[in-house]
Amino acid sequence: MRVIAPGRLATLRERAGLSKAELARRIGVSTRMMFFYEEGRHTPTPQRLQKMAEALRCDVEELTGVRRGEEGLVDLRFAAGLTLDQAVELLRRTTVGRDLYLSAPRLSALEQGRPVLGRNWGDHDVVGLLPAALAKVYGVPARMVVDAWMRTRPNESAPVRPSRRPRKGASGPAEAAWRSLNERQRVYLGEVLRDERMTETEMWMRRVHHLPVPRPAEWRKLPLALHAPARVVGYTRLQERLRSNGVHDPGAGATVHALERRELLITSTDVVQHPAAGEVTRVRVEMTKQGRAVARAGLGEPAEQQPDMPLLSEWLWGVMARVAAAGPDGLERDALSGRAPFYLGVGYKSRSAGRPSRGFIDEVPVLAADGSHVVGYRWKLTPVGLRHAAEYLAEYRRRYPRVDTTVVAALADEHS
């Protein structure tokens, strides 16, 4: 069970200006039970812990004393406000939950780092699917579950999603559909795919800069045309792409509708306000899953797959390598003045309600020669960061050959 750190609840309650009776009323328990909570004699359920955090205007982590980036599997469940039985009930609705015959005792053993006995628990391919199911139930990214798993069960290999083996002839239908299109239809479908990718990149940039981002169901509807004279409203970006290919003409509508009949695109209309033309009808086009597969097959691109490993981007992996290369003394604190600590540093998160960092690096205090005070801080790899580097070093080297991993490799050898 996850318990409240001694004295922490009383401190947070007093900071919020609440009496024991008032806090008890807000979370639905007796005042006597609140005494027990503050004395550590009883532990709140996940739901009451969540209500308590809301009443005290703090995070659950502040009550439990677990630092951001150091969560274990039990912390993720408590943060989701789920009891063991509730989590198991949701997980048993998934294929992997049924395949592992998941039960409250087995989930508890998993969370406590104890051996989990039962059918299929020795099958790495089956267990490798469990983090994704846990992530969906707990409402967090799968990589957070894998990181928490590694902290909870440090003596085991990280659970890895099994590689998907392409079925023989799996791309045949998509390629056949592409061949059945005329040249004009192929250009349209390919340009819609490229415009969707460009829009996806723009949405990513907005997230990075903490700007509002529409739901994918909205931004995937790409502006195709405005029902107004082009000399007044101009051309949409997609129209400009088609014009550069010499296929934007009065036959555009017929081409789009032909692709829609084949269930490769979906068209829709709405009304927007244009500064020069006032209210105008806008035509939008959205790729279907089948349309995306056909376009990728026709352009010679591999089918989209979920990543098999919880890997860092090349930028963040480079930061890890820099910290490792700094040696036993660690990297100067100011050397990581950008956003890297918010993704890698223990105790960091991008914003107040953002996702916690991975906890792969930490600021370690440097004491004066006589040990009397702290003279500064330096970045060093945490045990979980070192374990992650050792676990996936070969794959990182394959994907990011430009990153110098000489020191990382040496540390990984020592770790193993």
N, C-alpha and C positions, 0 to 999 in steps of 0.2 A: 504493500500500500504506500501511496505517496502521502507523507505527513507534513503538517505545517511546522516550519522551523520554530524552535522555542522562542517565545517572546515576540515573534514577528507579528502575529495577529493583533496582539494588544497594541503594539506600536502603530500599526497601520490604522487600527480602529480609532485610536486617539487622534491621529493625524487627520482623519476624516471627520472628527468631531461627533462621533456616534457613541452612544452608551451601549453596554452589553445588551440591554433589553431592546433597544432600537435595532441593532444589527440582527439580533435573533429574530425579531418580527419580520425584517426584510427577507431573510433567507428561509423562514418557515420552521424555526425550531424554538425550543424553550430557552429561557434565560439560563436555566441550569445547564443545559447542553452547551451553551456558549462558554460557560465557566470551564466545562470539560475540554472544549476545543482549545482554549487559551492555556490550559494546564498540560495539554498534550495527552490527556487520558482517553480521548476519542478522536477519530479522524473523520472529517466531513466526506460525504460521498462526492464523486466528481461533479454532479449537478449542483450540490450545495456549495462546493468550492468555487464553481463558476459564478453562482449568484453572489457569493461573498466578495469575489474580486470585483464584480460590477458595482456592488454597494459601496465598496471601499475605493472605487475608481482607480484600480491598479490591475496589473496582469496577474494571472495565476502564478507565474514564476516568482513574483515578489512574495507571495504567501509561502511557497514551498522552498524558496531559497535556491532554486535551480537556475543557473546562469544561462543566458541565451547562448546557443551553440554547444551546450553541454547536456541537452535533453537525452533521456533514455526512452525506450519504447513506452514505459508506463507513463512518462510525462506527456507524451503525445496523446495518449488516450485520455488522461485527465484533462488536458487542455481542450479536448473535444467534448468534455462533459459526459463521458460514457462510462458506465460500469462494465465490469468484465462480461456479465451476461448480455448486456445490450450490444457491446462490440461483437461478441460471438454470434448473436442473432443476426446482425447485419452481415458478418463475414460468411456465415453459413448460406447466405443467398448467392454467394459467388461460387464459381466452379472450383477455384483453388481451396476455398473454405470447406467445400464438401469433399474434395479429394483428400484433404488432410484430416478429415473427421475432427474439425476444430471444436474444442470445448473450452469451458472456463478454466479447468485445471491446466490444459495444454497452453492456452494463451498466457496464463499466469506464469507457468514455467518459462515460457519464451521471454516474458518481461523481466523475470528475475535472474536470467542467465543460466538457468538450470537445464539439464538435458530434457528434450521433449521426446517422449516415446510414443510410438503409434505408427499406423500404416502410412507409407509414403514420406515420412519425415526424414528418411535417409536418402530420398531421391532429390538431388540438387536442382533438377529441372523443375520439379513441382514446387519445392520450397522457394525457388527463385521468382515465382510468380506472386508470392505472398506480399512483398512490399508494395506492389502496385495496388493490391486490394486494400491493404491497411491505409495507404495514402488516400484512397477514395473515401473510406469510412471516416478517417480523421480529418479530412479536408486540408491536407498538406501536400506538398510535392513529394513524389516518390523518392527523390534523392534525400529528403529529410528523414524518411523512414529508414533508408539504408544507412545513413550516418548514425542515427539513433541505435540501429541494430548493432553496428560495429562498436559503439560505446558500451552497449549492454552485454554483448557477447564477444569480447575482445580476442578470445582464443580460437575463434572460428573464422573461416573464410567468409567474406561478405556474400550475401545472397545475390546472385546475378541472374537476370532474366535470360532464359535460354535463347540462343540465336535462332532466328527464324530460318528454316530451310525452305528455299523457294520450291514450290511444287512444279513438277515437270509440266511445261506448257502453260504455266500460270499466267504469263503475259500474252498468250495467244489471242484471247478475245479482245483485249485492248488494242493490240497491233492490228488485228483484223478490222476493228471498228475504224481505226485511223486510215487504213488503206481504202476503206469504203467511202471516205470523204473526198470531195474534189479539192483542188489546190486552194481555191479561195476559202473554203470552209476550214482547211487546215491552218491557214494563216490567221484567221479569226480566232480559232480555238487556242493557238499558240500565243497570240498576243494577249488574250484575256488571262491566260496563265501567268504571263510575265507581269501584267499589270497587277494581278493579285499579289504576286511576290513583292512587288515594289510597295504596295499598300501595306503588306504585312511588316516590311522593314520600317515603314513610317510609324506604324503602331508601336513597334518595339522601341523606337526612338522616343516616342511620347512617354512610354512607361519609364524609360531610363531617366527622363527629365521630370517625372512625377506630374505629367499632364493627364487630363481625363482621356480615357480610351474607351471608345464604343465597344459593345459586345461584338465578338466575331460574326455573329449572325447578321449584324448591321453593316460592319465595314467590308464584309466580303461581297456586298452588293455594290458593284463598281459602276460609277456613272458612265453611261454609254453615249447618251445624246440628250439635248434640250430641244423641245419643240418650239423653236423660235429661230428667226433668221441668223445664220452663222455670222453675218457682218455685224450683228448686234451682240450676240452672246459668245461668239468665238467657238472653239472646238474643245471638247473634253480631252483629257490626256489619252484615253483609249482611242478616240477618233484620230488624234494626231499620230498615234502609232500605226493605225490602219492606213492613214493617208501616206505615211512614209513608205508603206509597202504597196501603194498604188491600188488598194482595194476598197477605199472608202468612196462610195458613189451611191446613186439612187437604189442600187441593189442590196445595200447593207441590211435593210430590214428583212428581206427575204432570206439572206444568209443566216442571220441570227435565228429566225424562226425555224429554219431547217435544222439547225443545231439543237434548238429546243425540242423539236419533235423527236429527235433521237435521244432525248433526255441527257444531253451533255451540258446544256445551259438552262438557266431559269431566268426569265425576264419579269420585271415588275415596273410599276410607275409610281411616282409620288409628285407632289407639287412643292417647288422651292421658290424662294424669293431671289430674283436676280437684280443687281443694282441698276442695270440699264433697261431691262425688259419687264420688271415687276414679277408677278407670279407666272411661272412657266412650268409646264409638265416635264418631268425628267424621266428618262428611260434608264433603268439600271439592269445589269446583267450579272449573274452569279454562276459560278462553276458548280456542277454537281460532283459528287465523289467519283462517279463513273467518267465524267468529262475530264476531271483532273488526271485520272489514270490513263485515259486515252491520249491526252496531250503529252504526258510524260513518256508514254511508250513511243509515240510518234517522234518525239524529239530525242529519243535514245537515252532517256534518263532512268535511273533505277527507281523502283517503286518506293514510296514513302514507308519507312519503318520506324517503330519506336526504338530509341536508343537502348542497347542492351546493358550499358554500364552507366553509373552515376558520375560521369566525367565532368571536369571543369572546362571552361573555354581556354583557348590558347593564352589569352591575356592572364587569366587567373593562375593557370599552371605556371606561367612564367614568373609570377609573383612568388609562388611556392618555391620555385627553383632558386630565386634570388635570396629568399629567407634561408634556405638550406645552405646556399653558397657562402653566407656570411659566417658560417662556422659556429663554434661553441659560444662565442661572445654575443651572437645574434645580430640582427640588422638594426641600424639606427632607426629610432621611432619616426623621425621626420622623413625617412626614405619612402614611406608609404603614406603620402599625404592625399592620395586620390580616393577613389571609391572602393579599392580592394579590401580594406578592413571591414566594410559593411557586408561583404560577401564571405570573408574568410575569418575575421577576427572574433575571438571569444567575447561574448557580451555585446556584440554589435547587431544592429538591424537597420534597414534602410530608412525606416520612418517609424512613428509611434505604433502603428498597427501593422507594420510590415513583417515579412518573414524573417526569422532569426538567421544569423549567419551559420556557416557550416562548422565554425569552431576549429579550423585547421591550423590557425596561428594564434599566438597570444602575446600580449605585452608583458614581458617579464621584468620586474624591478631590478635595478643595478644598485647595490649598496655601496656606501662609502667604504674606504679601506678599513676603518675601524668598526664597521657595521652599525654605526649609530643612526644613519638615516639613508633615505633613497636619493640617489643623485640623478637618476634618469630611468628610462625604460627602453627595452630593445625587443624586437620581434623575434620569436622563435617558433618552430613547428611544435604543435601539441602532439601527444601520443596518438590521437585519432588522425591528425593530419599526416604524421609519419606513416601510420598504418595504411592510410588511403594511398599515399605515394608509393609504398612498397607493393600494395595490392595491384595497382594499375600501371606501374612504371612501363612495362613493355608496350601496353596499348598507347600510352601517352607518347612514347618515343616514336611509335609508328605514325601517329596522327600529327604530332607537332615536332618534326625532326629539327627545326631551327632552334628549339629551346635547349640550352646546355644543361644536361641532367647528370653531369659527372658526379657532383657531390651528393645529389639525391640518391643516385645508385649506390654510392658508398654507404650512406646512412641506411638505405633499404637492406643492404647486406648485413649490416650490424644488427638491424632490427630483427631480421630473420634468424 
